[in-house]
Amino acid sequence: MRDYARWCPYEEGHRNFPEEMQMHINQDDYNHYWEKGWVAIEGVYNPDEVERIAQIAIEVSDRDMTRSMDPDAATDKGVGYAVDRAEDGTIAPRKIEGPFLKAPAFQSFVLDPRLSLIIKDLIGVEPALVTDQIFMKPPHFGSAKPYHQDNYYFKCDPADHVITAWIAMDDVDESNGCLRYIEGSHKGPVLPHETPDPDEPYNLVPPPELINLSKEALAEVKKGGVVFHHCKTLHTSHRNESDRWRRGYATHWASAQTTCEIDTIKNGYFQRDDFPGTN
């Protein structure tokens, strides 16, 4: 038997992995997640199926971008929430909010058991899909996302049940804006976040003196791989300086036992009457 109990983060009031549990990850990946706050696992999806989803993402993001430029469709998050703009005025899609509700192909893609079984292995409970986003990061001017913690936005408890699975839709490295993590930051508190740029009210950032950059690690991953991170792990991504796209499908999961100060869980996809598999 693998000694998962020794590494299990759950203390009093939580359960360890049962001995008979079949694991879909290896010991090193499990240890890395709980020690560092993140782990990259290659080959969860095959590149061909990811490419099909990436092409659908282009179509949906173009449609969303056109809609976001309509003054009558403006939101309090601003046009920049959905659109990236280069210095010469060229625009390209920044992100798709709630792709799960915009194309059936996205639903079958993110609910694939190849993904959910790994998540269950990592958090030790049955995962439930809460929400999702696709970050497009187009070549040369895909904007940076500053350091933040997901649970500042989600406000969920227990935090150990809340995880992001970030699916690489392109080969991702330093040049095109891979995720970067402050290793071990999930073991500390959720930090205060503020708005340093009034033109980007959607980018809330902890004070820089609270971010220990000496512990920064890059999460490079191939197309079809997945990066998993704890909801309290500080993470960022830099501008895409390459000739390549850097599309990433971020899916956010919790457990049925998770509670929230706000409506994160109440509004979760798994609560919807039309959620796949709901009777």
C-alpha positions as CSV (number, residue, x, y, z in Angstrom):
1,M,0.0,0.0,0.0
2,R,1.2,3.6,-0.8
3,D,1.6,5.6,2.4
4,Y,-0.9,8.4,1.5
5,A,-2.0,8.7,5.1
6,R,1.4,10.0,6.0
7,W,1.0,12.9,3.6
8,C,-2.7,13.5,3.9
9,P,-3.3,17.2,4.8
10,Y,-6.5,16.4,6.7
11,E,-6.0,16.6,10.4
12,E,-8.7,16.1,13.0
13,G,-12.2,16.1,11.5
14,H,-11.0,14.9,8.1
15,R,-10.5,11.5,6.7
16,N,-7.4,9.9,5.3
17,F,-7.4,7.9,2.1
18,P,-8.8,4.4,2.7
19,E,-6.4,1.6,2.0
20,E,-8.5,0.2,-0.8
21,M,-8.7,3.5,-2.7
22,Q,-7.3,3.1,-6.3
23,M,-5.1,6.1,-7.1
24,H,-4.8,7.7,-10.5
25,I,-1.7,9.7,-9.7
26,N,1.6,8.7,-8.3
27,Q,3.0,9.4,-4.8
28,D,5.4,12.1,-6.0
29,D,2.6,14.1,-7.7
30,Y,0.5,13.8,-4.6
31,N,3.3,14.9,-2.3
32,H,4.2,17.8,-4.6
33,Y,0.7,19.2,-4.6
34,W,0.4,19.2,-0.8
35,E,4.0,20.4,-0.1
36,K,4.2,23.0,-2.8
37,G,0.6,23.9,-3.4
38,W,0.5,22.9,-7.1
39,V,1.5,20.1,-9.4
40,A,1.7,19.6,-13.2
41,I,0.6,16.3,-14.7
42,E,1.3,15.6,-18.3
43,G,-0.8,13.7,-20.8
44,V,-4.2,13.9,-19.1
45,Y,-5.8,14.6,-22.5
46,N,-4.4,13.9,-25.9
47,P,-3.3,16.9,-28.1
48,D,-5.8,16.2,-30.9
49,E,-8.8,16.4,-28.7
50,V,-7.5,19.5,-27.0
51,E,-7.0,21.1,-30.4
52,R,-10.6,20.6,-31.2
53,I,-11.6,22.3,-28.0
54,A,-9.1,25.1,-28.6
55,Q,-10.7,25.8,-32.0
56,I,-14.1,26.0,-30.4
57,A,-12.7,28.4,-27.8
58,I,-11.5,30.7,-30.6
59,E,-15.0,30.8,-32.1
60,V,-16.7,31.5,-28.8
61,S,-14.1,34.1,-27.7
62,D,-14.4,36.0,-31.0
63,R,-18.2,36.1,-30.5
64,D,-17.8,37.2,-26.9
65,M,-15.3,39.8,-27.8
66,T,-17.6,41.3,-30.4
67,R,-20.4,41.4,-27.9
68,S,-18.2,43.0,-25.2
69,M,-17.3,45.9,-27.5
70,D,-21.0,46.8,-27.7
71,P,-21.6,49.8,-25.4
72,D,-25.0,48.5,-24.5
73,A,-23.3,45.2,-23.2
74,A,-20.7,46.9,-21.0
75,T,-20.2,45.5,-17.5
76,D,-18.7,47.0,-14.4
77,K,-15.5,45.0,-15.1
78,G,-14.8,47.0,-18.2
79,V,-14.0,46.0,-21.8
80,G,-10.5,44.8,-20.8
81,Y,-12.0,41.9,-18.8
82,A,-12.8,40.1,-22.1
83,V,-10.4,41.8,-24.5
84,D,-6.7,42.3,-24.8
85,R,-5.4,45.4,-26.6
86,A,-2.0,45.8,-28.1
87,E,-0.1,49.1,-28.2
88,D,-1.1,49.7,-31.8
89,G,-4.8,49.3,-30.9
90,T,-5.1,45.7,-32.2
91,I,-7.6,43.7,-30.1
92,A,-7.8,40.0,-29.4
93,P,-9.8,37.9,-26.9
94,R,-8.5,37.8,-23.3
95,K,-10.8,35.2,-21.7
96,I,-14.1,33.3,-21.9
97,E,-16.2,33.6,-18.8
98,G,-18.3,30.5,-18.1
99,P,-17.5,28.5,-21.2
100,F,-19.3,25.4,-19.7
101,L,-22.6,27.2,-20.5
102,K,-21.6,28.2,-24.0
103,A,-20.9,25.0,-25.9
104,P,-21.8,21.3,-25.2
105,A,-18.2,20.3,-26.2
106,F,-16.8,22.2,-23.2
107,Q,-19.1,20.3,-20.8
108,S,-18.0,16.8,-21.9
109,F,-14.3,18.0,-22.0
110,V,-14.1,19.2,-18.4
111,L,-16.4,16.5,-16.9
112,D,-14.1,13.7,-18.3
113,P,-13.3,11.2,-15.6
114,R,-9.6,11.4,-16.6
115,L,-9.7,14.9,-14.9
116,S,-12.1,14.4,-12.1
117,L,-10.5,11.2,-10.8
118,I,-7.2,12.9,-10.4
119,I,-8.9,15.8,-8.5
120,K,-10.5,13.3,-6.2
121,D,-7.1,11.7,-5.6
122,L,-5.6,15.1,-4.7
123,I,-8.3,16.4,-2.4
124,G,-9.5,13.1,-1.0
125,V,-13.2,13.8,-1.5
126,E,-15.6,13.7,-4.5
127,P,-15.1,16.9,-6.5
128,A,-18.0,19.0,-7.8
129,L,-17.5,21.5,-10.7
130,V,-18.2,25.1,-9.5
131,T,-17.2,27.4,-12.3
132,D,-14.7,27.8,-15.2
133,Q,-12.9,30.2,-17.5
134,I,-10.7,30.0,-20.6
135,F,-7.7,32.4,-20.7
136,M,-6.8,33.0,-24.3
137,K,-3.4,34.9,-24.0
138,P,-2.9,35.6,-27.8
139,P,0.6,35.9,-29.3
140,H,2.6,38.9,-28.4
141,F,0.1,40.8,-26.3
142,G,-1.8,38.3,-24.2
143,S,-1.8,40.4,-21.0
144,A,-0.3,39.4,-17.6
145,K,-2.4,38.2,-14.7
146,P,-0.9,39.5,-11.5
147,Y,-0.3,37.4,-8.3
148,H,-3.5,36.5,-6.5
149,Q,-5.2,33.7,-4.5
150,D,-8.4,32.1,-5.8
151,N,-9.9,31.9,-2.3
152,Y,-9.8,35.6,-1.9
153,Y,-12.5,35.6,-4.5
154,F,-14.2,32.3,-3.6
155,K,-14.2,32.7,0.2
156,C,-14.8,29.0,0.7
157,D,-14.2,26.6,3.6
158,P,-12.5,24.1,4.0
159,A,-9.9,25.5,1.6
160,D,-8.4,22.1,1.2
161,H,-11.5,21.0,-0.7
162,V,-11.2,23.8,-3.3
163,I,-8.9,23.2,-6.2
164,T,-8.2,24.6,-9.7
165,A,-7.4,22.3,-12.6
166,W,-5.8,24.3,-15.4
167,I,-5.8,22.5,-18.7
168,A,-3.1,23.4,-21.2
169,M,-4.6,24.0,-24.6
170,D,-1.1,24.8,-26.1
171,D,2.4,23.9,-25.1
172,V,3.1,26.3,-22.3
173,D,6.5,27.7,-21.2
174,E,8.1,30.8,-19.9
175,S,8.0,32.7,-23.2
176,N,4.3,32.4,-23.8
177,G,3.2,33.0,-20.2
178,C,3.1,29.9,-18.1
179,L,1.7,29.9,-14.7
180,R,4.0,30.8,-11.8
181,Y,3.5,29.8,-8.2
182,I,4.8,30.9,-4.8
183,E,5.5,27.4,-3.4
184,G,4.1,26.7,0.0
185,S,1.9,29.8,0.1
186,H,-1.2,27.6,0.4
187,K,0.0,26.8,4.0
188,G,-0.5,30.4,5.0
189,P,-3.5,32.7,5.2
190,V,-5.5,34.3,2.5
191,L,-3.8,37.7,2.1
192,P,-5.5,41.1,1.7
193,H,-5.9,42.0,-2.0
194,E,-6.2,45.5,-3.4
195,T,-6.7,47.2,-6.8
196,P,-3.4,48.7,-8.0
197,D,-4.7,49.7,-11.4
198,P,-8.1,51.4,-11.6
199,D,-8.4,50.5,-15.3
200,E,-8.3,46.8,-14.3
201,P,-10.8,46.5,-11.4
202,Y,-10.9,42.7,-12.0
203,N,-7.2,42.3,-11.1
204,L,-7.0,42.3,-7.3
205,V,-3.4,41.9,-6.0
206,P,-1.8,41.3,-2.5
207,P,0.7,43.9,-1.4
208,P,4.0,43.1,-3.0
209,E,5.9,42.9,0.3
210,L,3.7,39.9,1.2
211,I,4.8,37.9,-1.9
212,N,8.0,36.0,-1.5
213,L,9.4,35.8,-5.0
214,S,12.4,33.7,-3.9
215,K,9.9,30.8,-3.8
216,E,8.5,31.4,-7.3
217,A,8.4,28.3,-9.5
218,L,7.3,28.0,-13.2
219,A,4.7,25.5,-14.2
220,E,5.7,24.6,-17.8
221,V,3.4,21.9,-19.3
222,K,2.7,20.4,-22.7
223,K,-0.6,20.6,-24.6
224,G,-3.1,18.2,-22.9
225,G,-1.3,18.4,-19.5
226,V,-3.0,19.8,-16.5
227,V,-1.7,22.0,-13.7
228,F,-3.6,21.6,-10.4
229,H,-3.3,24.2,-7.6
230,H,-4.8,24.8,-4.1
231,C,-7.1,27.7,-3.8
232,K,-4.8,29.5,-1.4
233,T,-1.6,29.1,-3.6
234,L,-0.4,32.5,-4.9
235,H,-0.1,32.4,-8.7
236,T,0.4,34.6,-11.7
237,S,1.2,34.5,-15.4
238,H,3.3,37.0,-17.4
239,R,2.5,38.6,-20.8
240,N,2.8,36.3,-23.8
241,E,5.9,37.5,-25.6
242,S,6.0,34.6,-28.1
243,D,4.5,33.9,-31.6
244,R,2.3,31.2,-30.1
245,W,-1.1,31.2,-28.3
246,R,-1.2,30.2,-24.7
247,R,-4.7,29.1,-24.1
248,G,-5.6,27.6,-20.7
249,Y,-8.9,26.2,-19.5
250,A,-9.3,26.9,-15.8
251,T,-11.8,24.7,-14.0
252,H,-12.6,25.3,-10.4
253,W,-13.8,22.5,-8.1
254,A,-15.0,22.0,-4.5
255,S,-16.8,19.4,-2.5
256,A,-20.5,19.1,-1.6
257,Q,-19.4,19.8,2.0
258,T,-17.8,23.1,1.1
259,T,-19.4,26.3,2.5
260,C,-18.8,29.9,1.4
261,E,-19.2,33.4,2.8
262,I,-20.7,34.4,-0.6
263,D,-22.6,32.6,-3.3
264,T,-19.7,30.7,-4.9
265,I,-21.1,27.3,-4.1
266,K,-24.7,28.3,-4.3
267,N,-24.1,29.4,-7.9
268,G,-21.9,26.4,-8.8
269,Y,-22.6,24.5,-12.0
270,F,-23.2,21.3,-10.0
271,Q,-26.2,23.0,-8.3
272,R,-28.0,23.6,-11.6
273,D,-31.0,21.6,-12.5
274,D,-29.6,21.1,-16.0
275,F,-26.2,19.9,-14.9
276,P,-25.2,16.8,-16.8
277,G,-26.3,13.7,-14.8
278,T,-28.8,15.6,-12.7
279,N,-32.1,13.8,-12.5
